[in-house]
């Protein structure tokens, strides 16, 4: 089979008429081509060209071949892409592109997909700290690409908008375009990612010039990487903005073909310059050498003062996350902190270790406390009382934690409590959470199942009274901290297609659910407990018809923690609400919603003769806590002011 033929383009800037004309010409003379990848700003830089772009978006003009773009910024981008996100056709996981119109696809955030045998990874948007919804990438997007970098196989294309810092190092000076400097405008994050991903081709835009760098070798990899910077469409300098390639997919190449190095291959531009003339001790400095930062994200000298040796407080990200470092401890300018590595292996959040905080909130499945004694640095085992106290203080879901959103709590029982979800997918989106700090609901003692079953049945009745059905799902990470079983109401008219929607989403991610149907919730939970293995992550969903869909996650499988929420968001045509951070409201609004839910849900509990039991059990439990205080303070807020149902 002939290798795929692809076109590569720089910043389009809304000039689709000129681009399509050029593509048609090239396609006629040298095609046909399978696809076109666009890097750099895709949308116009001035309002006058928006109509030209909208002719294609709205179907008045045709695009001749599939176009994939990552430059989701410019005039008109928020309006167009907001509509694209809400489109039901773009529900679920779309790493291979959100369809904007026929033959036009938006590669959102970051991801990796296969196109005509080619592995394509991408980082959409630009670096920014202003939190815009479109046109910027997030830390989650970066972490996703890091995860993909750990997967087997070679990435054929890596698409980024911005150039990496240092790309012209070790390049032939006469080949470097005039005015190009690594001292400004380049992205050290892209540098960091490209050194980890090690693609065969790295394509970037935004500089307005064409630059084809000599191939360079990669650290810890046999193949070379070729960097290609592309000019913008219609640039006045007539620099090349369209480039054609026909690469054989790496998956179809022999080992000899993969490792072949052209004569003009250079060393990697992203490694340190020759250190022969530098004394060894100088490599342990605290300097701000931009090339050093390609592997190391954060300066934590003000976050963790465990060591007092100056620059060594900047810890090595590579060593902590993988246990190895390409530079070795002697040559690395950053600390190979064995304690931090051990904390990571114990399940402590990497961002918490390195930055001292985690920005993912309840989405994070890792621990947010160091498993040691901060006064003397002597490590405590996770089961120690100090560890439990620290864990409780940091956890988003422990009722004794200062971080808990107590105003969202709606009822508390002996083993579980209910709370409205922060950033709910839909109204009355509820979390059922173990009172104790436990990583999942399947590892609780069997006698806890009775209470859980009553809560689930009460929620089913509550939703039924509104013409809706309950969907229950739980993501269980083997590194999980505090469990939450999510309950989301869906209209009864859509309940019948839930199984098909989840099955389709699973197929897109490359796995199949184990599906079983049960006569009641109790039987289904018993079966789940027989399948559960604490050493394996899993996801399950309970459907209104009694079916349970279970997936045991393989060791190297990258499973999205928000899978359940994203699938239901697609079903309900609210894809823009798949991320809870897009749905946050004020504390006053949250409090009002929680109070209204408690009043309505209380009616259901009382009608099922459960309210008195739950209230009585909780009162007894609280009295026991007061009478027999444990080393772990159970509450740090006034429980009586919550008016629990």
URWOWO-V916925 format. One record per residue. N is the residue number from 0. RES is the residue in three letters. OMEGA is omega in degrees with one decimal (NA if undefined). Layout:
N,RES,OMEGA  N,RES,OMEGA
This chain:
0,UNK,-178.6  1,UNK,178.1  2,UNK,177.3  3,UNK,179.4  4,UNK,-176.6  5,UNK,174.0  6,UNK,179.2  7,UNK,-175.5  8,UNK,175.8  9,UNK,-176.4  10,UNK,-179.5  11,UNK,178.1  12,UNK,177.7  13,UNK,-177.4  14,UNK,-176.4  15,UNK,178.7  16,UNK,-179.7  17,UNK,179.4  18,UNK,-178.4  19,UNK,178.2  20,UNK,-179.4  21,UNK,179.2  22,UNK,178.8  23,UNK,179.9  24,UNK,-179.4  25,UNK,179.9  26,UNK,-179.1  27,UNK,-175.3  28,UNK,-173.9  29,UNK,-175.2  30,UNK,4.3  31,UNK,177.5  32,UNK,-175.4  33,UNK,-175.4  34,UNK,176.8  35,UNK,176.1  36,UNK,179.5  37,UNK,176.8  38,UNK,-175.7  39,UNK,-174.1  40,UNK,-178.7  41,UNK,-176.4  42,UNK,-176.4  43,UNK,173.9  44,UNK,176.0  45,UNK,-173.7  46,UNK,-174.5  47,UNK,-177.2  48,UNK,-178.1  49,UNK,-179.9  50,UNK,178.8  51,UNK,178.4  52,UNK,-176.0  53,UNK,175.3  54,UNK,179.4  55,UNK,-178.6  56,UNK,-176.0  57,UNK,170.8  58,UNK,179.3  59,UNK,175.6  60,UNK,-172.5  61,UNK,176.0  62,UNK,-168.9  63,UNK,-179.6  64,UNK,-178.2  65,UNK,177.9  66,UNK,178.0  67,UNK,-178.3  68,UNK,178.5  69,UNK,-178.3  70,UNK,-172.1  71,UNK,178.3  72,UNK,-175.6  73,UNK,-178.5  74,UNK,176.6  75,UNK,-175.8  76,UNK,-178.4  77,UNK,-178.1  78,UNK,-177.5  79,UNK,-174.0  80,UNK,173.7  81,UNK,178.1  82,UNK,178.7  83,UNK,-178.9  84,UNK,-177.9  85,UNK,-177.2  86,UNK,-178.0  87,UNK,178.9  88,UNK,-179.0  89,UNK,-179.7  90,UNK,178.0  91,UNK,-173.9  92,UNK,-175.3  93,UNK,178.8  94,UNK,178.4  95,UNK,171.8  96,UNK,171.4  97,UNK,-177.7  98,UNK,176.9  99,UNK,175.1  100,UNK,179.8  101,UNK,176.5  102,UNK,176.5  103,UNK,-173.9  104,UNK,178.3  105,UNK,175.0  106,UNK,-171.1  107,UNK,174.2  108,UNK,175.2  109,UNK,-179.9  110,UNK,179.8  111,UNK,178.8  112,UNK,-179.6  113,UNK,178.9  114,UNK,-179.1  115,UNK,177.9  116,UNK,-178.9  117,UNK,173.7  118,UNK,-176.5  119,UNK,174.1  120,UNK,-176.3  121,UNK,172.5  122,UNK,-175.5  123,UNK,177.1  124,UNK,-178.5  125,UNK,177.4  126,UNK,180.0  127,UNK,178.1  128,UNK,-175.0  129,UNK,173.1  130,UNK,177.9  131,UNK,-179.6  132,UNK,-179.1  133,UNK,173.8  134,UNK,177.8  135,UNK,176.0  136,UNK,-175.2  137,UNK,175.4  138,UNK,176.9  139,UNK,178.9  140,UNK,178.7  141,UNK,-179.1  142,UNK,177.8  143,UNK,179.5  144,UNK,176.3  145,UNK,179.1  146,UNK,179.4  147,UNK,-179.9  148,UNK,180.0  149,UNK,-177.7  150,UNK,177.1  151,UNK,179.7  152,UNK,-177.9  153,UNK,175.6  154,UNK,-179.4  155,UNK,-179.4  156,UNK,168.4  157,UNK,-177.4  158,UNK,172.9  159,UNK,177.4  160,UNK,-175.7  161,UNK,176.4  162,UNK,175.8  163,UNK,174.0  164,UNK,175.2  165,UNK,-172.7  166,UNK,-179.0  167,UNK,175.2  168,UNK,177.9  169,UNK,177.0  170,UNK,176.9  171,UNK,-174.5  172,UNK,-177.1  173,UNK,180.0  174,UNK,-176.2  175,UNK,-178.4  176,UNK,178.8  177,UNK,176.2  178,UNK,-179.7  179,UNK,179.6  180,UNK,177.8  181,UNK,-176.9  182,UNK,-179.6  183,UNK,172.4  184,UNK,180.0  185,UNK,-169.4  186,UNK,179.8  187,UNK,176.6  188,UNK,176.9  189,UNK,176.2  190,UNK,-179.5  191,UNK,-177.9  192,UNK,-176.2  193,UNK,176.6  194,UNK,178.6  195,UNK,-177.8  196,UNK,179.7  197,UNK,-179.2  198,UNK,173.3  199,UNK,177.9  200,UNK,174.0  201,UNK,-175.6  202,UNK,-179.7  203,UNK,178.6  204,UNK,173.0  205,UNK,-178.0  206,UNK,178.9  207,UNK,-179.6  208,UNK,174.7  209,UNK,179.3  210,UNK,175.8  211,UNK,-177.7  212,UNK,173.1  213,UNK,176.5  214,UNK,175.8  215,UNK,179.9  216,UNK,-179.8  217,UNK,174.4  218,UNK,177.7  219,UNK,175.7  220,UNK,-177.1  221,UNK,-173.6  222,UNK,178.2  223,UNK,175.5  224,UNK,175.7  225,UNK,177.0  226,UNK,179.9  227,UNK,173.8  228,UNK,-174.1  229,UNK,179.5  230,UNK,-179.6  231,UNK,179.4  232,UNK,176.6  233,UNK,-178.5  234,UNK,-174.8  235,UNK,-178.0  236,UNK,178.9  237,UNK,177.3  238,UNK,-173.6  239,UNK,177.9  240,UNK,179.8  241,UNK,-176.4  242,UNK,-178.2  243,UNK,176.2  244,UNK,174.7  245,UNK,-175.2  246,UNK,171.3  247,UNK,178.2  248,UNK,-178.1  249,UNK,-179.4  250,UNK,-179.5  251,UNK,-177.1  252,UNK,174.8  253,UNK,179.4  254,UNK,179.6  255,UNK,179.2  256,UNK,-179.4  257,UNK,-173.5  258,UNK,-179.2  259,UNK,-179.3  260,UNK,176.7  261,UNK,-177.8  262,UNK,-176.5  263,UNK,179.7  264,UNK,178.2  265,UNK,169.7  266,UNK,-179.6  267,UNK,178.1  268,UNK,-172.4  269,UNK,175.5  270,UNK,-179.9  271,UNK,174.9  272,UNK,-176.0  273,UNK,-175.5  274,UNK,-176.2  275,UNK,-175.9  276,UNK,-177.6  277,UNK,176.2  278,UNK,-174.8  279,UNK,-176.0  280,UNK,-179.4  281,UNK,-179.5  282,UNK,178.6  283,UNK,-176.6  284,UNK,-179.6  285,UNK,-174.5  286,UNK,-174.9  287,UNK,178.6  288,UNK,-174.0  289,UNK,-179.6  290,UNK,178.2  291,UNK,-170.0  292,UNK,-178.0  293,UNK,-179.3  294,UNK,-166.4  295,UNK,-170.9  296,UNK,-164.0  297,UNK,169.4  298,UNK,-174.5  299,UNK,-177.7  300,UNK,178.3  301,UNK,-176.9  302,UNK,-177.2  303,UNK,-177.2  304,UNK,-179.5  305,UNK,-178.4  306,UNK,-176.4  307,UNK,-173.1  308,UNK,169.6  309,UNK,-173.5  310,UNK,-178.8  311,UNK,175.6  312,UNK,175.1  313,UNK,-171.7  314,UNK,-176.5  315,UNK,179.9  316,UNK,-177.5  317,UNK,-177.8  318,UNK,-177.9  319,UNK,-172.9  320,UNK,-173.9  321,UNK,-178.4  322,UNK,178.5  323,UNK,178.1  324,UNK,-177.8  325,UNK,-176.2  326,UNK,-174.8  327,UNK,-174.2  328,UNK,-176.4  329,UNK,-175.3  330,UNK,-176.4  331,UNK,180.0  332,UNK,-174.9  333,UNK,-171.6  334,UNK,171.3  335,UNK,-171.1  336,UNK,-178.5  337,UNK,178.0  338,UNK,179.4  339,UNK,176.7  340,UNK,179.7  341,UNK,178.0  342,UNK,178.8  343,UNK,179.6  344,UNK,177.7  345,UNK,176.8  346,UNK,177.7  347,UNK,-178.4  348,UNK,-177.4  349,UNK,178.2  350,UNK,178.5  351,UNK,179.0  352,UNK,-171.0  353,UNK,-175.5  354,UNK,-175.6  355,UNK,178.1  356,UNK,177.9  357,UNK,-176.4  358,UNK,-176.6  359,UNK,179.5  360,UNK,-176.1  361,UNK,177.6  362,UNK,-176.5  363,UNK,-177.8  364,UNK,-177.4  365,UNK,-177.7  366,UNK,-178.8  367,UNK,172.5  368,UNK,177.3  369,UNK,-177.6  370,UNK,178.1  371,UNK,178.8  372,UNK,-174.1  373,UNK,-176.9  374,UNK,-175.5  375,UNK,177.4  376,UNK,176.0  377,UNK,-172.4  378,UNK,175.0  379,UNK,176.7  380,UNK,-176.4  381,UNK,-177.1  382,UNK,-176.5  383,UNK,-177.6  384,UNK,178.2  385,UNK,178.5  386,UNK,-178.9  387,UNK,179.4  388,UNK,179.3  389,UNK,-179.6  390,UNK,-178.3  391,UNK,-178.5  392,UNK,-176.5  393,UNK,-171.1  394,UNK,178.6  395,UNK,-171.5  396,UNK,176.9  397,UNK,-177.4  398,UNK,179.1  399,UNK,-174.4  400,UNK,173.5  401,UNK,-178.0  402,UNK,-175.1  403,UNK,177.6  404,UNK,-170.7  405,UNK,-178.8  406,UNK,178.9  407,UNK,-179.0  408,UNK,-176.5  409,UNK,176.7  410,UNK,-179.6  411,UNK,176.6  412,UNK,-178.3  413,UNK,-174.6  414,UNK,-177.1  415,UNK,167.4  416,UNK,179.7  417,UNK,176.6  418,UNK,172.1  419,UNK,179.5  420,UNK,173.3  421,UNK,-172.7  422,UNK,-172.3  423,UNK,175.0  424,UNK,177.5  425,UNK,174.5  426,UNK,179.4  427,UNK,171.7  428,UNK,-169.9  429,UNK,171.5  430,UNK,171.8  431,UNK,-167.5  432,UNK,174.7  433,UNK,176.9  434,UNK,177.9  435,UNK,-178.7  436,UNK,-177.4  437,UNK,-171.3  438,UNK,179.8  439,UNK,-179.1  440,UNK,-176.6  441,UNK,-177.7  442,UNK,176.8  443,UNK,176.0  444,UNK,-175.5  445,UNK,-178.2  446,UNK,175.5  447,UNK,-176.4  448,UNK,-179.5  449,UNK,179.2  450,UNK,178.8  451,UNK,178.8  452,UNK,179.0  453,UNK,178.1  454,UNK,179.8  455,UNK,179.5  456,UNK,178.2  457,UNK,177.7  458,UNK,177.9  459,UNK,179.2  460,UNK,179.6  461,UNK,179.0  462,UNK,-178.9  463,UNK,179.4  464,UNK,178.6  465,UNK,-178.9  466,UNK,-177.2  467,UNK,178.1  468,UNK,-177.6  469,UNK,171.4  470,UNK,179.3  471,UNK,175.8  472,UNK,-179.3  473,UNK,172.3  474,UNK,-177.7  475,UNK,176.2  476,UNK,178.3  477,UNK,174.4  478,UNK,-175.1  479,UNK,-179.6  480,UNK,-177.1  481,UNK,-172.5  482,UNK,166.4  483,UNK,176.3  484,UNK,-173.4  485,UNK,176.1  486,UNK,-177.6  487,UNK,176.5  488,UNK,174.9  489,UNK,178.7  490,UNK,-178.8  491,UNK,-178.8  492,UNK,-178.5  493,UNK,-175.1  494,UNK,-174.6  495,UNK,-176.2  496,UNK,-177.7  497,UNK,-177.8  498,UNK,-179.6  499,UNK,-178.6  500,UNK,178.7  501,UNK,179.3  502,UNK,178.8  503,UNK,178.9  504,UNK,178.2  505,UNK,179.1  506,UNK,-179.8  507,UNK,177.7  508,UNK,175.0  509,UNK,176.0  510,UNK,177.1  511,UNK,175.6  512,UNK,162.7  513,UNK,-172.9  514,UNK,175.5  515,UNK,-180.0  516,UNK,-175.6  517,UNK,-178.7  518,UNK,179.0  519,UNK,-176.2  520,UNK,-177.3  521,UNK,179.3  522,UNK,179.9  523,UNK,178.8  524,UNK,178.0  525,UNK,179.0  526,UNK,179.5  527,UNK,-178.9  528,UNK,177.3  529,UNK,-178.7  530,UNK,-172.2  531,UNK,175.7  532,UNK,-175.2  533,UNK,-179.5  534,UNK,-177.8  535,UNK,174.2  536,UNK,178.2  537,UNK,174.6  538,UNK,174.6  539,UNK,177.4  540,UNK,175.9  541,UNK,-174.8  542,UNK,-176.8  543,UNK,-177.5  544,UNK,-179.9  545,UNK,179.3  546,UNK,172.8  547,UNK,177.7  548,UNK,-175.6  549,UNK,174.1  550,UNK,173.7  551,UNK,-171.9  552,UNK,-179.9  553,UNK,-170.9  554,UNK,-175.9  555,UNK,-178.8  556,UNK,177.8  557,UNK,-176.4  558,UNK,-178.0  559,UNK,-176.1  560,UNK,-177.3  561,UNK,-176.7  562,UNK,-177.1  563,UNK,-179.2  564,UNK,-177.7  565,UNK,179.4  566,UNK,179.7  567,UNK,176.7  568,UNK,177.3  569,UNK,179.5  570,UNK,-175.7  571,UNK,179.3  572,UNK,176.1  573,UNK,-176.2  574,UNK,179.8  575,UNK,178.8  576,UNK,-178.9  577,UNK,176.9  578,UNK,-176.4  579,UNK,-178.6  580,UNK,176.1  581,UNK,-170.8  582,UNK,-176.2  583,UNK,178.0  584,UNK,-177.5  585,UNK,178.7  586,UNK,178.8  587,UNK,178.3  588,UNK,178.1  589,UNK,-179.7  590,UNK,179.5  591,UNK,178.5  592,UNK,-179.5  593,UNK,179.5  594,UNK,179.0  595,UNK,178.7  596,UNK,-178.3  597,UNK,-179.7  598,UNK,-178.5  599,UNK,-177.7  600,UNK,179.4  601,UNK,178.5  602,UNK,179.4  603,UNK,-179.2  604,UNK,-178.7  605,UNK,179.9  606,UNK,179.1  607,UNK,176.4  608,UNK,-178.6  609,UNK,-174.0  610,UNK,-178.9  611,UNK,-179.3  612,UNK,-178.3  613,UNK,-179.3  614,UNK,-178.9  615,UNK,179.0  616,UNK,-178.7  617,UNK,178.9  618,UNK,178.4  619,UNK,-178.8  620,UNK,179.6  621,UNK,179.1  622,UNK,178.5  623,UNK,179.8  624,UNK,-179.1  625,UNK,-177.3  626,UNK,-176.3  627,UNK,-176.5  628,UNK,177.9  629,UNK,177.5  630,UNK,-178.7  631,UNK,179.2  632,UNK,-172.0  633,UNK,179.0  634,UNK,173.1  635,UNK,173.6  636,UNK,-175.1  637,UNK,-176.1  638,UNK,-175.9  639,UNK,-179.0  640,UNK,-176.1  641,UNK,179.1  642,UNK,-178.9  643,UNK,175.6  644,UNK,NA
